[in-house]
């Protein structure tokens, strides 16, 4: 009878260790996914002043739009550095809106549209935007896996015992969920 107890206890310990290691794995997957988003946000953060400076040379009458992009860039940076996922989602919406307006206004400036540096920065930032969207999706999937794992039984018990926490999804801002009126973006 004692041998059976020790075998069952041994199996239970091995199971708990496996479950704990699984929770550590999904928690670290969230951290890795966030790091991937963060790298892209930093790259875009570095490119935006170059874009604004290039646009300033041509768009003297569009200061409000340029200031909107810089202010949104600052909000994204602050939220990113504070690891405030909720604020980051809202700031991202503001930044994307500002960039959309900036690129639409650029249509009114043929010299700017022909500027090689502007074209390169526009392409680079658009590529970063796509990469950020992809990484944000991967981050949210990692968060979902983590949150489900720590809420399901028996992972719930191990998660509570070792203080595993749920992560916040990086949500889309309300503006990003609306249909985009492309014709409106190209009106001067």
Backbone bond lengths (Angstrom), bond angles and torsions (degrees), N, CA, C in turn:
res aa  C-N    CA-C-N  psi(-1)  N-CA   C-N-CA  omega(-1)  CA-C   N-CA-C  phi
1 X - - - 1.447 - - 1.533 110.47 -
2 X 1.336 118.23 -40.75 1.453 123.20 179.73 1.518 111.84 -63.79
3 X 1.340 116.49 -37.39 1.462 120.76 179.95 1.533 110.60 -65.29
4 X 1.317 116.62 -41.55 1.470 120.71 179.20 1.532 110.07 -62.99
5 X 1.335 117.05 -41.50 1.467 121.35 177.45 1.527 110.27 -58.59
6 X 1.319 117.89 -45.96 1.468 121.27 -178.42 1.532 112.21 -68.60
7 X 1.310 116.41 -33.77 1.470 119.34 176.25 1.527 109.87 -67.05
8 X 1.326 116.91 -45.48 1.471 120.65 178.74 1.534 110.05 -64.42
9 X 1.321 117.28 -42.26 1.473 121.22 178.20 1.527 110.50 -62.95
10 X 1.321 116.40 -40.45 1.470 120.28 178.51 1.516 111.65 -64.50
11 X 1.317 116.79 -42.76 1.469 121.24 178.20 1.533 109.77 -63.35
12 X 1.330 116.72 -42.01 1.474 120.91 179.36 1.531 110.63 -62.81
13 X 1.321 117.53 -42.35 1.472 121.30 179.25 1.526 110.51 -64.39
14 X 1.338 116.50 -45.38 1.468 119.96 178.56 1.534 109.72 -61.37
15 X 1.332 117.77 -40.87 1.459 121.35 178.77 1.529 110.97 -63.35
16 X 1.328 117.25 -44.97 1.468 120.54 179.49 1.530 111.51 -63.73
17 X 1.319 116.67 -39.25 1.471 120.20 177.52 1.528 109.99 -64.21
18 X 1.317 116.39 -43.25 1.468 120.84 178.73 1.528 110.73 -63.25
19 X 1.316 116.40 -43.39 1.457 121.27 178.84 1.528 110.88 -63.86
20 X 1.323 117.37 -44.45 1.466 121.51 177.34 1.532 110.64 -59.20
21 X 1.326 116.58 -47.26 1.467 120.55 179.84 1.531 111.41 -62.54
22 X 1.311 116.70 -35.72 1.461 120.78 177.07 1.528 110.56 -64.43
23 X 1.325 117.45 -43.04 1.466 121.18 178.16 1.532 111.33 -65.24
24 X 1.307 117.21 -38.30 1.463 120.89 176.33 1.525 109.48 -63.11
25 X 1.313 116.47 -41.53 1.460 121.35 179.82 1.530 111.70 -61.26
26 X 1.327 117.89 -47.00 1.466 119.58 -179.03 1.525 111.34 -70.32
27 X 1.325 117.59 -33.95 1.468 120.40 176.25 1.526 110.31 -63.27
28 X 1.311 116.77 -43.23 1.463 120.39 179.26 1.526 112.16 -70.76
29 X 1.317 117.51 -27.64 1.468 120.49 175.15 1.526 110.05 -64.81
30 X 1.329 116.96 -36.46 1.465 120.90 177.05 1.532 109.58 -65.41
31 X 1.322 116.17 -44.66 1.469 120.15 178.94 1.522 111.28 -61.57
32 X 1.315 116.47 -41.32 1.464 120.88 178.80 1.531 110.30 -65.39
33 X 1.321 116.99 -43.38 1.460 120.56 179.17 1.525 110.71 -62.87
34 X 1.335 117.09 -39.92 1.461 120.28 177.75 1.533 110.42 -64.92
35 X 1.314 117.08 -41.09 1.467 120.77 178.96 1.524 110.47 -60.23
36 X 1.334 117.38 -37.97 1.464 120.95 177.76 1.528 111.66 -65.30
37 X 1.324 117.09 -40.77 1.467 120.71 176.24 1.522 109.25 -65.27
38 X 1.311 116.18 -44.53 1.462 122.12 -176.92 1.527 111.96 -59.91
39 X 1.325 117.85 -42.00 1.466 121.58 179.06 1.531 110.20 -59.77
40 X 1.323 116.41 -44.90 1.462 120.19 -179.70 1.530 111.72 -67.55
41 X 1.325 116.44 -38.16 1.464 119.42 177.23 1.524 110.93 -63.28
42 X 1.331 116.63 -39.88 1.468 120.37 177.65 1.523 110.89 -64.41
43 X 1.327 117.06 -41.93 1.461 120.24 179.77 1.527 110.12 -62.16
44 X 1.325 116.43 -45.55 1.463 119.48 179.06 1.519 110.43 -64.98
45 X 1.328 116.60 -39.64 1.462 122.18 177.78 1.531 110.60 -55.63
46 X 1.310 116.39 -39.82 1.466 121.18 179.83 1.525 112.62 -73.45
47 X 1.311 118.03 -29.03 1.467 121.81 -177.69 1.532 113.16 -81.62
48 X 1.319 117.38 -30.00 1.468 120.09 -173.97 1.528 113.80 -61.09
49 X 1.335 121.20 -42.91 1.474 118.59 178.26 1.529 112.50 -60.98
50 X 1.315 116.84 -34.28 1.463 120.38 178.08 1.528 109.59 -64.46
51 X 1.333 116.26 -42.05 1.459 120.58 178.95 1.525 110.52 -63.91
52 X 1.324 116.78 -47.44 1.465 120.52 -179.02 1.528 110.22 -62.37
53 X 1.335 117.54 -42.94 1.465 120.11 178.91 1.528 111.41 -61.96
54 X 1.313 116.48 -40.38 1.466 120.13 177.65 1.525 110.37 -64.21
55 X 1.318 116.62 -42.93 1.465 120.51 -179.46 1.530 111.84 -67.77
56 X 1.335 117.54 -35.57 1.465 121.34 -179.28 1.527 111.30 -57.50
57 X 1.308 116.99 -33.85 1.454 120.95 -178.93 1.526 111.65 -63.19
58 X 1.327 117.13 -26.50 1.455 121.73 -175.16 1.526 113.16 -112.01
59 X 1.316 116.96 -27.48 1.466 120.98 -169.73 1.532 111.46 -111.52
60 X 1.316 117.68 63.15 1.464 120.63 -178.15 1.533 112.04 -63.13
61 X 1.317 118.13 -27.67 1.463 121.27 -175.20 1.530 112.74 -93.04
62 X 1.285 117.52 7.71 1.466 121.03 -176.33 1.531 111.83 -116.99
63 X 1.328 116.90 34.32 1.465 121.25 -175.90 1.526 112.78 -60.53
64 X 1.318 117.63 -36.40 1.470 120.69 -178.76 1.526 110.28 -60.34
65 X 1.311 116.95 -44.03 1.465 121.04 179.76 1.521 110.35 -65.77
66 X 1.321 117.23 -43.30 1.469 120.74 179.56 1.521 110.82 -63.52
67 X 1.336 116.20 -41.39 1.473 119.89 178.65 1.527 111.19 -66.58
68 X 1.329 116.67 -34.99 1.470 120.97 178.13 1.534 110.20 -62.71
69 X 1.324 116.63 -41.99 1.468 120.80 179.07 1.527 109.93 -64.48
70 X 1.323 117.38 -44.89 1.472 121.01 -178.95 1.532 110.56 -65.29
71 X 1.338 117.68 -41.93 1.471 120.54 179.11 1.533 110.62 -64.12
72 X 1.327 116.41 -42.40 1.469 119.86 179.08 1.529 110.38 -66.09
73 X 1.322 116.66 -39.34 1.475 121.30 176.59 1.525 110.04 -57.50
74 X 1.321 116.23 -43.22 1.462 121.14 179.53 1.529 111.23 -64.21
75 X 1.348 116.50 -41.07 1.476 119.84 178.95 1.529 111.46 -65.22
76 X 1.314 116.21 -40.26 1.468 119.89 177.46 1.524 109.38 -62.14
77 X 1.310 116.42 -45.05 1.463 120.61 -178.85 1.528 111.25 -62.32
78 X 1.333 116.61 -44.93 1.468 120.48 179.39 1.523 111.37 -61.54
79 X 1.335 116.73 -44.98 1.465 120.73 -179.79 1.520 110.97 -66.15
80 X 1.334 116.63 -39.21 1.465 121.06 179.79 1.519 110.55 -64.30
81 X 1.331 116.35 -45.95 1.461 120.14 -179.14 1.520 112.30 -66.80
82 X 1.329 117.02 -31.35 1.463 121.31 178.46 1.530 111.79 -84.33
83 X 1.332 117.29 -3.98 1.473 122.79 -176.06 1.527 110.87 55.54
84 X 1.343 115.79 37.37 1.453 122.38 178.60 1.531 108.00 -95.74
85 X 1.311 116.00 92.95 1.459 121.99 -173.61 1.527 110.97 -63.88
86 X 1.317 118.54 -38.63 1.459 121.23 179.19 1.521 112.16 -62.90
87 X 1.321 116.91 -47.61 1.471 121.29 178.94 1.521 110.65 -66.48
88 X 1.318 116.45 -33.48 1.464 120.09 179.71 1.525 110.57 -64.32
89 X 1.307 117.36 -42.60 1.465 120.42 178.74 1.519 111.52 -59.84
90 X 1.329 117.46 -43.99 1.470 121.07 179.24 1.527 110.93 -66.97
91 X 1.331 116.71 -42.94 1.468 120.72 -179.40 1.526 110.78 -65.89
92 X 1.322 116.57 -36.54 1.468 120.50 176.97 1.524 110.46 -61.31
93 X 1.320 117.29 -40.70 1.455 121.02 178.03 1.524 111.48 -60.97
94 X 1.329 116.44 -42.84 1.462 120.88 178.43 1.526 110.60 -64.52
95 X 1.333 116.46 -42.18 1.458 120.23 -178.44 1.527 110.72 -66.05
96 X 1.307 116.58 -45.22 1.468 119.67 179.93 1.530 111.06 -62.52
97 X 1.315 116.62 -38.44 1.461 120.67 177.15 1.529 110.17 -63.30
98 X 1.327 116.50 -45.64 1.458 120.87 179.24 1.517 112.25 -63.12
99 X 1.315 117.00 -41.44 1.467 120.33 178.07 1.525 111.04 -65.86
100 X 1.325 116.03 -39.24 1.466 119.60 177.19 1.518 111.14 -59.84
101 X 1.336 116.26 -43.77 1.460 120.36 177.88 1.525 111.05 -65.22
102 X 1.330 116.19 -41.33 1.462 120.31 -179.55 1.523 110.87 -62.30
103 X 1.319 117.13 -47.27 1.462 120.18 -179.61 1.534 110.93 -66.49
104 X 1.336 117.09 -35.35 1.463 119.66 177.32 1.524 110.68 -67.33
105 X 1.318 117.52 -42.20 1.469 120.73 178.35 1.523 111.63 -65.33
106 X 1.313 116.55 -30.24 1.466 120.05 179.77 1.521 111.35 -61.01
107 X 1.333 116.60 -23.79 1.456 120.81 178.12 1.533 111.41 -61.12
108 X 1.338 116.23 -25.41 1.466 120.76 -179.23 1.529 113.01 -82.60
109 X 1.316 117.33 -2.16 1.463 121.67 -175.77 1.528 109.17 -124.03
110 X 1.328 117.32 89.58 1.470 121.13 -176.67 1.532 113.28 -58.16
111 X 1.332 116.65 -36.92 1.469 119.30 179.42 1.530 110.80 -65.52
112 X 1.324 116.02 -38.52 1.467 120.31 178.16 1.523 110.17 -67.24
113 X 1.328 116.78 -44.91 1.470 120.66 -179.86 1.521 111.78 -61.60
114 X 1.334 116.43 -25.55 1.467 120.52 -179.83 1.531 111.90 -90.74
115 X 1.329 116.86 -10.15 1.465 120.98 -178.35 1.522 110.02 -67.93
116 X 1.320 115.93 125.03 1.466 121.11 -176.34 1.527 112.21 -62.35
117 X 1.326 116.75 -40.15 1.462 119.98 -179.90 1.531 110.40 -65.87
118 X 1.333 117.27 -41.55 1.459 120.78 177.78 1.525 110.29 -60.88
119 X 1.318 116.67 -47.22 1.465 120.83 -179.64 1.524 111.21 -60.60
120 X 1.332 116.30 -41.30 1.467 120.32 178.48 1.531 110.44 -64.37
121 X 1.338 116.49 -47.08 1.472 119.91 -179.13 1.524 111.55 -65.90
122 X 1.324 117.05 -39.35 1.457 120.77 177.95 1.533 109.88 -61.30
123 X 1.309 116.23 -44.89 1.458 120.99 178.77 1.527 111.25 -64.97
124 X 1.320 116.02 -43.91 1.475 121.23 -179.10 1.534 110.51 -62.79
125 X 1.325 116.63 -46.21 1.466 120.27 -178.32 1.532 110.31 -68.25
126 X 1.317 117.51 -39.16 1.469 120.06 176.68 1.530 110.64 -62.10
127 X 1.326 116.57 -40.67 1.467 120.50 176.45 1.514 112.02 -63.88
128 X 1.330 116.08 -41.10 1.466 119.97 177.62 1.522 110.77 -65.18
129 X 1.334 117.15 -38.07 1.465 120.73 178.19 1.529 110.77 -60.18
130 X 1.319 116.13 -43.85 1.471 120.13 178.50 1.525 110.83 -64.27
131 X 1.324 116.21 -42.72 1.470 120.20 179.79 1.525 110.93 -65.36
132 X 1.329 116.89 -39.11 1.469 120.45 178.12 1.522 109.83 -63.27
133 X 1.319 117.31 -43.16 1.471 120.58 178.59 1.527 110.64 -60.43
134 X 1.336 116.99 -43.06 1.465 120.64 178.36 1.521 111.16 -63.26
135 X 1.311 116.48 -46.13 1.474 120.59 -178.45 1.515 111.76 -69.24
136 X 1.337 116.35 -32.92 1.460 119.20 177.09 1.526 109.37 -64.54
137 X 1.325 117.03 -40.26 1.463 121.08 177.48 1.536 110.40 -62.05
138 X 1.332 116.45 -43.54 1.466 120.80 178.64 1.530 110.57 -64.89
139 X 1.332 116.74 -40.70 1.462 120.92 177.72 1.531 110.15 -60.65
140 X 1.323 116.82 -48.36 1.460 120.31 -179.07 1.527 111.67 -62.39
141 X 1.324 116.91 -36.40 1.465 119.69 176.63 1.532 110.39 -65.38
142 X 1.315 116.88 -41.72 1.469 121.15 178.08 1.523 110.74 -63.89
143 X 1.328 116.92 -41.07 1.466 121.30 177.30 1.520 109.93 -62.54
144 X 1.316 116.94 -43.72 1.457 120.68 179.91 1.530 111.31 -61.43
145 X 1.316 116.85 -44.67 1.469 120.60 178.96 1.528 110.09 -60.72
146 X 1.344 116.62 -44.90 1.461 120.81 178.73 1.530 110.84 -61.37
147 X 1.319 116.37 -50.10 1.461 120.03 -175.26 1.527 112.18 -64.14
148 X 1.317 117.17 -37.68 1.466 120.21 177.15 1.534 109.74 -67.60
149 X 1.319 117.12 -42.73 1.471 120.91 -177.91 1.526 112.03 -61.84
150 X 1.334 117.08 -36.58 1.470 118.09 -178.15 1.526 112.86 -86.72
151 X 1.343 117.25 -6.09 1.457 120.63 177.47 1.528 112.82 -101.46
152 X 1.323 116.88 -18.32 1.463 119.74 -178.42 1.530 110.37 -86.43
153 X 1.305 114.84 148.23 1.459 121.46 175.38 1.526 108.55 -81.52
154 X 1.293 120.45 136.22 1.453 131.79 6.52 1.533 113.51 -93.88
155 X 1.348 117.50 0.63 1.463 119.62 178.73 1.514 112.40 -57.65
156 X 1.322 116.30 -31.40 1.452 122.57 177.90 1.538 111.26 -55.17
157 X 1.314 116.42 -42.63 1.468 120.41 -179.09 1.530 111.28 -65.71
158 X 1.304 115.93 -45.61 1.467 120.35 -179.92 1.528 109.69 -67.57
159 X 1.335 116.85 -40.25 1.468 120.69 179.88 1.523 111.00 -61.57
160 X 1.312 116.74 -43.36 1.473 120.07 178.44 1.519 111.32 -67.71
161 X 1.319 116.11 -40.19 1.466 120.42 -178.60 1.532 111.21 -62.44
162 X 1.343 116.59 -37.83 1.462 120.79 -176.17 1.528 112.67 -108.77
163 X 1.335 116.88 14.50 1.459 123.17 172.12 1.537 113.73 60.28
164 X 1.318 117.07 41.89 1.462 120.63 172.81 1.526 107.29 -73.96
165 X 1.307 116.56 139.38 1.462 121.53 -175.85 1.528 111.29 -115.84
166 X 1.315 114.25 154.16 1.461 121.08 173.68 1.529 108.34 -77.97
167 X 1.324 116.45 151.25 1.457 122.47 176.06 1.519 108.87 -107.37
168 X 1.317 115.84 157.75 1.460 121.97 179.33 1.525 109.51 -91.20
169 X 1.324 115.48 136.97 1.462 120.98 175.62 1.521 109.85 -69.26
170 X 1.306 115.96 146.61 1.461 121.47 173.65 1.523 106.10 -86.85
171 X 1.341 115.76 98.35 1.463 121.73 -172.43 1.513 110.82 -87.52
172 X 1.314 114.29 154.04 1.453 121.91 175.25 1.521 109.03 -75.48
173 X 1.307 115.50 142.09 1.463 120.19 173.52 1.524 107.68 -70.64
174 X 1.312 115.84 155.28 1.469 120.62 -177.82 1.528 111.47 -56.41
175 X 1.334 117.78 -36.38 1.461 120.91 -178.73 1.527 111.11 -63.87
176 X 1.327 117.41 -32.61 1.454 120.45 -177.76 1.524 112.28 -74.85
177 X 1.317 117.80 -19.53 1.460 121.25 -178.68 1.522 112.12 -86.12
178 X 1.334 116.44 -16.48 1.460 120.47 -179.82 1.518 110.05 -76.04
179 X 1.348 115.41 155.26 1.454 120.05 172.95 1.525 108.15 -65.50
180 X 1.307 115.35 142.69 1.460 120.58 -179.44 1.518 109.26 -93.15
181 X 1.342 115.44 128.05 1.464 121.39 177.13 1.523 106.82 -91.16
182 X 1.321 115.94 94.84 1.456 121.72 -176.19 1.523 110.71 -61.73
183 X 1.303 118.53 -40.49 1.467 121.35 -179.63 1.527 110.31 -59.62
184 X 1.316 117.29 -39.37 1.461 121.20 179.76 1.529 111.59 -64.94
185 X 1.312 117.46 -35.07 1.466 121.31 -179.86 1.521 112.23 -64.79
186 X 1.323 117.62 -25.51 1.464 120.29 -176.48 1.521 113.22 -100.46
187 X 1.327 116.52 7.58 1.460 119.47 175.40 1.516 109.12 -85.74
188 X 1.280 117.52 138.47 1.452 123.50 -178.02 1.443 111.51 -82.04
